[in-house]
Amino acid sequence: MFVSVRELKMSSFDPENHSTPSPTAEKLIQYLATLSATLAAVTAGNYLGWSSPALPLYNQKDTLTLVDDEQSWVGSLLPLGALVGAIPAGWIADKVGRKKAILMIGVPYLICWFIIGFAPSPLWLFVARFFAGAAIGATTVVVPLYVSEIAEPAIRGTLGALFQLQITIGISLGYLTGLIKNLKWIAVTSALTPAALLLVFLFMPETPVWLIGQDRRDDAERAMERLRGKSYPFPQELAQLESNRKSQRMQKASFAELKNHKRAVLISFGLMILQQLSGINAVIFYAEELFKAEGSALSPTACTGIMGVAQVFATCVSMLLIDKAGRRILLMTSSSVMGLCLIAVALHFYFQSGVQSTGIPWAPLIFLTIYVIMFAIGFGPVPWIMVNEVSPTNVVGTIGSAAAMLNWSLAFAVTKIFINMKLVIGLPLSFGMFALICLTGTIFIAAIIPETKGKTREEIQMKLHRIRKMETKNDTVANDQTTL
C-alpha cells in the first residue's frame, strides 16, 4: 500500500534530536555475518570464472566432448539462469526470512558443482549451469539485502562493498582452479566454498528488520543485541523499525506496488541500466580476445590477469572509501573516468585499424585496467548497496528482485550482442557508444541520486520524499497541540 508523505512525516523522528548510535558498538559479529553471507558471492564469482580455465579441458581423454555451440551454451546458460532465479528471490526472502533464503541458495550451489564435475552428458552440464545461474541471480537479491539490514549506518557501505569484493575474489579463485587441470577435482575443490557457507552461516542471526516485520519483537531484540552488543542503545533502533513498519503498513508486496515508489524504482533501475550498459561484461568476457585481436604490449593472458588482480584491489579501496567519501561521489567519479577511458580505447582501436596502424601498444592494457578499477570502486558495488538503501522496507524485496532481473537481462544482452556490434559497426564505435552511456550516467547521478552515507532508512526516505527537518518538526508540534 502507498505510504503518503504525510504518514512518513508523522512517523519520522527529528534527525536533529536523534542520538547518534554509540561509537563503541560492537562490530565484529556484523563483519562475521557479512563475511559468511558473502561466501555465496564467492561461489557466484567462482561459477563465473570457472568457464575460462575449464572449457579448454573438455574434448580430451576421459572428458565430455563439447562442440563450439555446446560450449557457448555452457557460458550463456549462467546469466539466463540468473535472470530466472532473481524473479522469486525477493518474495522468498520476505516469506521465509533472509537467513533461510541464503541457506536455501547454498544447496543448489553445492549440488551443481558435483553435477558439473561428474556430468555423464552435456545435458547434465547444461542443467547444472542453469540452476547454478539461478542461485547466482537469487544471491544478487538476497545477500545485499541481508547485509544492508544487519549493518549499522556507520559501516553499512563498507559491509555492502564486501559483496562485490567477494565476487571478484571468487572469479580469481575460478581462474586459479585451472591450475589443477582436472575437471573433477576443480569441481570438488570449488564445492568447498558453498559447503562452508552452509556450515558457518547457519549460526548467524536473522535480520532485525525482517523479524520486526513478522511481529517477532523478542527475536528482533535478541538479534539486535547480538549484532550491536549489550552496550549499544538498540531499543531505540528497534522502536524506530517498529515505527517504520506501522507507517509503511507492512504487507505482501507485488510488482504492481512499485508504481507507488517511483523515485526508489528510478534510482534502482537507472543504476542497474548504467552498470550493465557501461560495457563491463563486454570488457571482462572478451578481454583476451580484445587484446589478441588488436595487439598489446603483453600477452592476452597476462593482460587479463593484470585486470583481474587490479579489480580485486580496487574493490578493497572501495570498501575503505564508501563510508567516508560517500556513494554519490564514487558513482560520479567512476562513470566519468570510465567514459574517458573508453574514449581513449576507442581512439586506439580507430588508429590501430588504420593503414599506418598508429595505435599505442600499451593503450588497451592501461586504459582498460583503469576502466575496470573505476568500475570496481563505484559502478560495481554501489548500485547493489543503494537498491536496498533507497527502497522502503515493505517493497525492498520486490524492487531488489526487479532490479536484479533487469541487471541480468542486460548482462545477457550485452554479452551476446557485443560480438555482433564488433562485426557490424567495429570496435571504435562500439566502445564510443559505451563511453557515451558512462558520461550520460554522470549527469543522471548528479541530478537524481541522493547521498545515503551514514543515514538511517527513515532519513533516506525523508530525503527521497524531500521532507525538510523543519517541516517535520512543525508538523509534529502541530499534531501534539491538536492532541492536547
N, C-alpha and C positions, 0 to 999 in steps of 0.2 A: 504494500500500500504506500501511496505517496506521502512523504513526510513534508509538511508545509514549512516554509521559512519561519512562520510564527511559532510552530511547535518546537522547531530547533532552537529558536531564541529562548523560549520559556524553559527548555530543559538544559540550557547551557549554563555552566559555571562561569564566573567572571575570571578571564585569564589573568587579570591584574592581581586578583586576590588568590589565585591558585598557587598553593605551596608547591615549590619545585621538589620532585622526588629526591629522596635522600641520596647524597653523593656516595654514602657508604653502603648503598645497596649491594648485596652480593650478586656478582655477575657470572660466577663460574658455572652454575647449573644452566644458565641461559646459553653460554657458549657450548657446553657439553651437549645440550639438547639440540642446538643448531647443527653442530658437527655430526651428530648421529643421524639426524633427519636428512642432512645433505649427503649422506652416503648414497641416497637414492640418486642424487645428481652426479656423483662419481660414477655410478653404474650407468647412468644415461650417457655420460661422456664416453665411457668405455665401449658401449654399443656403437656410438657414433664413430669412434676411432678404429674400431675392430676391422672394418672392411678394407682399410688401406693395407695393413700387413697380411690379412687373412686371404683375401681373394686370389692373390698370386700363388697361394699354396694349393689351390684346387687344381684339378686336371693332372694330378701326379699320382704316383703309386699309392694305393690304399686310401684314396680320397675320392669324393664325388667328382663327376665330370659336369662342368658348367659351361655352356656356350655363352657367347657375349651377351645375348639378350637375357639369359637367365641371371648373369652376373649383374646386369643393370637393375633387374627386379630385386635382387638381394639388397641393393642400395636404396632403391626408391620406395620399397615397402615400409621402411622405417618411418619416414615422415607421414606417409599415408596412415599408418597405424597410430601415429601420434595425434593426427587430426581426429581420428575416431575416439581415441582414449581421452582426449580433452573434453569431449562433449558431456559425459555424465560425471566427470570428476568433481566439479563443484557441488553438484547435487548430492553425490555420495558423501562428500566431506561434511555437508550440512546435516545429513541424515545420521551417519554413524560416528561422526567426530573426526577431527583432523588426525589424531594419533592412529586410530584404527584404519583410516584410509591409507596412510603411509605404509602401515604394516601389510595391508592388502596389496599395495603396489609391489612390495618386496617379493611376494610369492611368484608372480609370472617372471619377474627379473631372474630369479634363481632357476626356475624350471626351464626357461628358454635357453639359458646357457648350455644346459645339458642336452637339450634337443639339437642346438646348433652344433655342438661338439660331436654328437653321435648320430646325426641325421642319416637315415638309410636312403633317402632320396631327396632331390631338390625341393619337392613339395613340402616336406617336413621343415626344410630350411626356410622356405618362404613363410610358412605358418609361424615359425618361431620369431622371425624378424618382424612380422606384422604385430604379433602380440607384445613383443619387446617394445616396439614403437608405441603401442597403445599405453604401456606402462610409462614410457617417457612423456607422452602427452599429459597423462594424469600427474606425473611428477612436477611438470612445469606449472600446474594449477595449485596442487595441494601443498607442496613443500614451501614455496614462498609465502603462502597463506599462513601456515603453521608458524614459520619464523616471525612473520610480522606480528602475530597475535601473542607470542610469548615474550617478545623483546620490549624492554622499556624504551621510551622515546630517545633517550640519550645515546643508545647504541643500536637502534633499530636499523639504521642504514648500514653499519658495519656488518651486523649479522646477516642482513639481506644480501650483501655483496658476496658472502660466503657461498651462496648458491651458484653464482657464475664461476667463482674460483674453483669449486668442486667439479663443475662440468669440464673446465679446461684441464684440471688435473686428471680427470677420467679419460679425456681424449688423449692426453700424453701417455697415460698408462696403456691405453689401447694400442698406441704406436709401439710402446716398449714390449708388449707381449709378443710382437712379431719376432723378437729375438729367440723365442722358444722354437719356432719353425715346426711346430706340430699342432694341428688344428684341435685335436682332443685336449691336449694339455693347455692350450690357450684358453679354451672354454672352461676347463676345471679351475684354472688359476683366476680367471675373471669372475667365476661364481663365488669366490671368497668374499667379495665386497657386498653383494646382496645378502649373503649369509650373515655377515657382520651386522648389517642393517637390521635384520630380523631379530638378532640376538640382543644387540645393545639398545636399540630404540624401544624395545619392549618395556624398559624400566624408566622411560622418560614420561613427564607429566602431559596431560591433555591441556589445551589452551583454556585459560580462564574465560576468554571471550565466548567460546563455544559453550562452556559449562553454564555460564550465566544465561545464555540463550535457551538452554534446556531447563531453566529454573532449578539448577543444582548449585545453590548458593554455597553450601558447606563444602562441596567438592571443589568449587572455584576458589574458595578461601584457602583450602589446603594446597591447591596447585599454585596459587599466587605466593603463599608463604614459602613454598619450596623454590620457586623461581626467583623471588626477590630477597629472601632472608627474613628472619623474625624482626630485625631492626627496621625494616622498610615499612613505611606507612601504607601498606596495601589495602586496609579497609577503605581508605579514601578513593583509591583507584577502582576498587570493586563497586563502591557506591556510584562512581561515575559511569562504569559499564552498565549498571542496572538502570541508571537514568537514561543512558543512550538506548537501551533495549526498549524501555517504555515509550520513549519519544518516537522511535522508529517502528514500533508495533511489529515486533519480530513475527514473521510468518513464512510459510513456504513461498519462495520467490520463483517466478518464472521469467522467461525471456521477455514476455510482454511487460514486465515490471521495469525493464531498462529504460523505457521512454520517460519515466519519472525521475531519472538520474542522468540527464543529458550531458552535463559537464563532466561527470566522472567517466561516462562512456566515451565522450570525445577525447579526453586525455588518454584513457587506456588504449582505445583503438588507434588513435593517432600515433602514439609511441610505438605500438606494435607494427604499424604500417611502415613507419620511418625506419625502425630497426631492420626489417627484412628487405625493404626496397633500397636500403643503403648499399646493397650488393655484397654483404658479408659472406653469405653462403657461396656465391659465385667465386669469391676470392679464396675461401677456405677449401672448398671441394675441388676446385680446379687449379690450385696453386702450382702444383708440379707441372701440369700441362701448360700453364701460362709461362712459367719460367723456361720450360723446354722449347716452347714454340717461338718465343720472342727473344730468347737469349738473355743471359745474365752473367755476372762475374763468377758465380759459383755454380755448382751442380744443382739441379732442381731439388734433389733430396735434401741437400744442405740448406738451401734457401727455405724450404718448407719447415725444416727442423728449427731454424732460427726464428721463424714466425711463431711457431708453437710455443717455444720457450718464452719469447717476448710476451705472448698473450697471458701466460701464467703469472709472470712477474708484474705485468700491468694490472691484472686483476687484484693482486696484493696491494698495489699502490691505491687502487680504487677503494679498497676497504679502509685504508688509512685516511682518505680524503672525504669520503662520502658524508660522514657526520661532522666534518669540520668545514669544508668548502660549501657543501650543500648539493642537493640533487640538480637544481636548475642550472647552476654554473657548469657542472660537469657535463650535462647534456649539451649545452650550447657550445662549450669548448670542443667536445667530442665531435659534434656534427660539423662544425666549421672546419676543423683541421682535417677530418676525414674527407670532406668535399675538396679541399685544396690538394690533398694527396692524390685523390682520384683524377683531378685535372692534370697534375704532373705526370701520372701514369698514362693517361690518355694521350698527352702530348708526346711522351716517349714512344708509345706504340705507333703514333702517327708518323713520327720521323723515322722510326725503325723500319716501317713498311715502305719508306720512300726509296727512290732509286739509289741514293747515296748512303742509305742506312746510317743516318747521323744520330741515332739514339744513343744514350749513355748507358753502358753495360750495367752499372751499379744502380740505376734508377729504379727498376722494378723491386729489387730487394729493399732498398732504403725506404721508398715511399709506401710500398705495401706493408712493410713492417711497422712503420709509423701509423698507418691506417688501422692495422689490427690492434696496436697498442691503444690508440684512442678509442676504438670500439670497446675494448675490454675495460677501459676506465669509465666510460659513460654509457654509450648506447647498448652495451651488453647487459650489465647488472641493473641499471637504474629503472628501465621500463617495468621489469618484473616487480621491483620494490614498490613503485608508485601505483601500480594497479591495485595493490592491497591497501595502500595508504589513502588513496582518494575515494575508494568505494565504501559506501555505508555498510554497516555490519550485516543488515538483512539481505543485501544483494551482492556481497563481496564474492561469494562462491559462484554466482551466476555470471557476474561480469568477468571474473577470472577465467571461467570456462570459455566464455565467448571470445575473450582476448586471446587465449591460447589457441583456440580453433582458428582464429584469423591468422595468428602468427605462423602456425604450421601449414596452413593453406598457402600462404605467401612463400614460405620456405620451400615447399614442394614446387610451386610455380616458378620461382626464380631459378632453382636448381635445374629444372627441366628446360626452361626457356633460354637460359644463358647460352647454351651451345648453339641454338638456332640464331640468337642475336649475334653471336660471334661470326657466324657464317653469312648472315644476311646483311648486317649493317657494319660489321667489323668491330674490332676491339676498341679503337679510339672513341667511336660514337657510343658504344655500349658503356664504357666507363665514364664518358661525358654525361650520359643520362643518369647514372648512379650519383655522380658528383652534384648534378643539379638538384636531385632529391635531397641529398645531405644538406646543401645550402638552404633549400626551401625549409627543411626541418628546423634550422636555426631560427628562422622567422616565426614558425609555428610555436616553438618552445618559448621564445621571448614574449609572444602575445598571449599564449593560452596557459602554459604550465605554471602552477604556483610553487613556491618553495615549501616543502614539508619537513625540512630538517628540524628535529627536536620538538615537533609539535605532536600533541595528542590527537587521537582520532576526532574528538569533538572540535578541537581548534581547527583542524583541517576542513571539516565540514562547514564550520562557520566561515572560513575563508572562501571556500567554493561558492557558498551562497552569498558572499560579500556582506556578511553581518559585521558591523563595526562594534568594537568593545563598548563604546558609549551608548550605542543603540541598545545593546543587550542589557547594560546596567540600568538604563532608564526604563526599559520595559519591565525589568524585574521589580524596580521600585514602585512603578505604577501598579503592578499586579499586587504587591504587598499592601499598598494603600487601599486598593479595591477590596481586598480580603478583609482588612480591618474595618 
